[in-house]
Amino acid sequence: MAARNNARKRAFQILFEADQREESVGTVMADWIRHSRTDDRQPPVTEFTMELVEGYAEQATRIDELISTYAVGWTLDRMPVVDRNIVRLAAYELVWVDTTPDAVAIDEAVQLAKEFSGDEAPAFVNGLLGRFKDLKPSLRRA
């Protein structure tokens, strides 16, 4: 499972970098792939990483809609960039990836928040994703 954990971490890093650079996630992922082929220090972009990034990109508008609706007291713009991208990635995996158990998607996101964000982030991420889990059957609408 360490491979999937690393793939999620790379997917988060790609989303975060795209957000910071104001570039598409596809452009940033292509940069990562190119660099991983020419620089041994750059971690590889695995199939699962690509699946997560591409899946997020397909659902980005809907995911941001969900976050804006259910993140009580937070707008996307006010939300810390790290937290916003952890939730974006996890929301995609939780709602649209049927092969990942809900508890795993949430736990992995909480672990990313513990590693990359502040003290309050894990509880925020857990709470918001828990809400998405409860509403999951109704969230997939087009």
Stockholm file with secondary structure:
# STOCKHOLM 1.0

chainA/1-142         MAARNNARKRAFQILFEADQREESVGTVMADWIRHSRTDDRQPPVTEFTMELVEGYAEQATRIDELISTYAVGWTLDRMPVVDRNIVRLAAYELVWVDTTPDAVAIDEAVQLAKEFSGDEAPAFVNGLLGRFKDLKPSLRRA
#=GR chainA/1-142 SS CHHHHHHHHHHHHHHHHHHHHTCCHHHHHHHHHHHHHHCTTSCCCCHHHHHHHHHHHHHHHHHHHHHHHHSTTCCTTTSCHHHHHHHHHHHHHHHHCTTSCHHHHHHHHHHHHHHHSCTTHHHHHHHHHHHHHHHHHHHTCC
#=GC SS_cons         CHHHHHHHHHHHHHHHHHHHHTCCHHHHHHHHHHHHHHCTTSCCCCHHHHHHHHHHHHHHHHHHHHHHHHSTTCCTTTSCHHHHHHHHHHHHHHHHCTTSCHHHHHHHHHHHHHHHSCTTHHHHHHHHHHHHHHHHHHHTCC
//
